[in-house]
Amino acid sequence: MNKKMVAAVVAAYMLGAGTRALPAQAFDLGSVLKMGGISYLVSRYGKEINTFINKLTLQKGLDTQYATKVVPILSLGSGSYIGAVQVVGPQAQVNKVKAVGQLEGSFLKVARVKAMIPIDSTSISNINRVEGVGVGAIVDFKI
């Protein structure tokens, strides 16, 4: 990540945080960059990432007639942007997806489960599942 982008993310965070009183707490630049950075990277490069994933999977003989789009992963516990995924489904349904909510749980203390739920919002309030859409690929960003 270049210095200008880091400065822009930090400045945007500081400007937004300055509009209301916040309790004193430790400043975690890594968390700010991950949250703001993921959102920025998905909004800026989502189409290119989607095209890359489609080319990658088509080369492997996995052609599909469904629509695809890259959206952020939203932790439904905290509302943080924690990554990105490519969603796959009918065009009308894919158009409704704004993020994928992730829930985590433990199964009998022997397995960790991450549920990925396509949703129609980038906020953790007033969300709805988008039916008929699945996750086709997970995108990991190096931050």
C-alpha positions in Angstrom: 0.0 0.0 0.0 1.5 3.3 -1.0 2.1 6.2 1.5 -0.5 8.5 -0.2 -3.3 5.9 0.2 -2.3 5.2 3.9 -2.4 9.0 4.6 -5.8 9.3 2.9 -7.3 6.4 4.9 -5.9 7.8 8.2 -7.1 11.3 7.4 -10.6 10.0 6.5 -10.7 8.1 9.8 -9.6 11.1 11.8 -12.1 13.5 10.1 -14.9 11.1 10.7 -13.9 10.4 14.3 -13.6 14.1 15.0 -17.3 14.7 14.5 -18.3 13.1 17.8 -16.8 12.6 21.2 -15.0 9.2 21.6 -13.9 7.5 24.8 -10.1 7.4 25.3 -8.7 4.2 23.8 -5.5 2.9 22.1 -5.1 3.8 18.5 -4.6 0.7 16.3 -3.4 1.9 12.9 -3.4 -1.7 11.6 -7.2 -2.1 12.3 -7.9 1.3 10.8 -6.0 0.4 7.6 -7.6 -3.0 7.4 -11.2 -1.7 7.8 -10.7 1.4 5.6 -8.3 -0.3 3.3 -10.5 -3.3 2.6 -13.5 -1.0 1.9 -11.3 1.2 -0.4 -9.7 -1.8 -2.2 -13.0 -3.5 -2.9 -14.7 -0.2 -4.1 -11.7 0.7 -6.3 -10.6 -2.7 -7.6 -13.6 -4.9 -7.2 -14.4 -5.1 -11.0 -10.8 -5.9 -11.8 -10.6 -8.6 -9.1 -13.9 -10.1 -10.3 -12.5 -10.2 -13.9 -9.3 -11.9 -12.7 -11.3 -14.5 -10.7 -13.5 -15.2 -13.7 -10.5 -15.7 -16.0 -8.8 -17.9 -13.5 -11.8 -20.2 -13.1 -12.6 -20.2 -16.8 -9.1 -21.5 -17.5 -9.8 -24.4 -15.3 -12.9 -25.5 -17.2 -15.3 -24.1 -14.6 -17.5 -22.0 -16.9 -20.7 -20.7 -15.4 -23.7 -18.8 -16.8 -24.2 -17.0 -13.6 -23.3 -13.3 -12.8 -20.4 -12.6 -10.4 -19.3 -9.6 -8.3 -16.7 -8.9 -5.6 -18.1 -7.5 -2.4 -16.6 -6.9 1.1 -17.0 -9.4 3.9 -18.6 -7.8 6.9 -18.1 -9.3 10.4 -21.7 -9.6 11.7 -20.3 -9.5 15.3 -18.5 -6.2 15.0 -19.4 -4.6 11.7 -15.8 -4.5 10.6 -14.7 -5.1 7.0 -12.5 -8.2 7.2 -12.0 -9.2 3.6 -13.7 -9.7 0.3 -15.5 -12.5 -1.7 -16.8 -13.1 -5.1 -20.5 -13.8 -5.1 -22.2 -15.9 -7.8 -25.8 -16.2 -8.8 -28.6 -15.0 -11.1 -27.9 -11.4 -12.3 -30.9 -9.8 -10.5 -30.0 -11.4 -7.2 -26.2 -10.6 -7.5 -27.2 -6.9 -8.1 -28.8 -6.9 -4.7 -25.7 -8.1 -2.8 -23.8 -5.3 -1.1 -21.7 -7.4 1.2 -21.3 -10.9 2.6 -21.9 -11.3 6.4 -19.6 -13.6 8.2 -20.7 -15.5 11.4 -18.3 -17.7 13.3 -19.0 -20.5 15.6 -17.5 -23.7 17.2 -19.0 -27.1 16.6 -18.5 -29.5 19.5 -15.1 -28.0 20.2 -13.7 -29.9 17.2 -14.4 -27.6 14.3 -14.6 -23.9 13.7 -17.3 -22.8 11.3 -17.4 -19.6 9.2 -20.8 -19.0 7.6 -20.9 -16.7 4.6 -24.3 -15.0 4.1 -24.9 -12.7 1.1 -26.7 -9.6 2.4 -28.2 -6.4 0.9 -26.4 -3.9 3.1 -22.9 -2.8 4.2 -24.2 -2.0 7.7 -25.0 -4.6 10.4 -28.4 -3.0 11.1 -31.5 -3.8 9.0 -29.9 -6.5 6.9 -31.6 -9.1 4.7 -30.2 -12.3 3.2 -30.1 -12.4 -0.6 -31.5 -15.7 -1.6 -30.1 -17.7 -4.6 -26.5 -16.3 -4.3 -23.4 -18.1 -3.1 -19.8 -17.4 -2.5 -17.5 -18.5 -5.4 -14.1 -17.2 -4.2 -12.5 -15.7 -1.2 -10.1 -12.7 -1.7 -7.3 -12.2 0.8 -5.6 -8.8 0.8 -2.0 -8.4 1.8 -2.0 -5.4 4.2 
